[in-house]
């Protein structure tokens, strides 16, 4: 399926990876429709996309509310036409230790990361089927196939998206609707800045052990991958390596993550000895 001259619906397209993908697709002569909650961010995003010369529409809606989202998407279809491509980029992460994550916080994360995609697909699917086919891209994460310290609710929601997308891919084949799942690593976005405010120390050190991608690089890779047949879209060498290790040598990945966590916890228990250890290492280097 070509990704030129199409009508593209993007949930969570007002900032971060969603906005970068919207801009990349706008430059390929696509009509772009953004769905997000913050009207001010939407207006700013629409202005940026319109500057490329592409048609852009924006709709302020709470994607976790199915009834509102369905009504808004039906209105958008009447205004812009049925979507050829749906990209779900709504997401949030508020990393904490498990005991500090309430049931309410967990449900909020599940609703944002998983529920929003479910709602959007339910609302869009009748239009795609009537249109003869389409493409759906759900945004999961490296945290959707590797559980990481501090991300218990986040990983639960992103693992759910991968499993959901696998089942959906099989069901949608007969309708000529292709399903893919995007699993980016840590990406320099406004959401990543918010994550850093609540990350446990162990989570921070794990994050610092890997490179940080730009939203533009993730978007460019995603748009290229959408023209292929791969189900999993995994930008970046380190993310691909993590996926390979998790699939074929999970004990190695577990050992690396466990070692980082143990080291941080050991240093927290005995900061004086940890300082001496670092000084000795520096002297030996």
Secondary structure, DSSP 8 states (H G I E B T S, - for coil): ---SS-EEEEETTTSHHHHHHHHHHHTTT-EEEEEES-HHHHHHHHHHHHTTT--EEEEE--TT-HHHHHHHHHHHHHHH---SEEEE---------GGG--HHHHHHHHIIIIIHHHHHHHHHHHHHHHHT-EEEEEE--GGGTS--TT-HHHHHHHHHHHHHHHHHHHHHGGGTEEEEEE---SEESHHHHHHHHH--HHHHHHHHTS--EEHHHHHHHHHHHTTS--SEE--SHHHHHHHHHHHH-HHHHHHHHHHHHHHHHHHHH-HHHHHHHHHHHHHH-
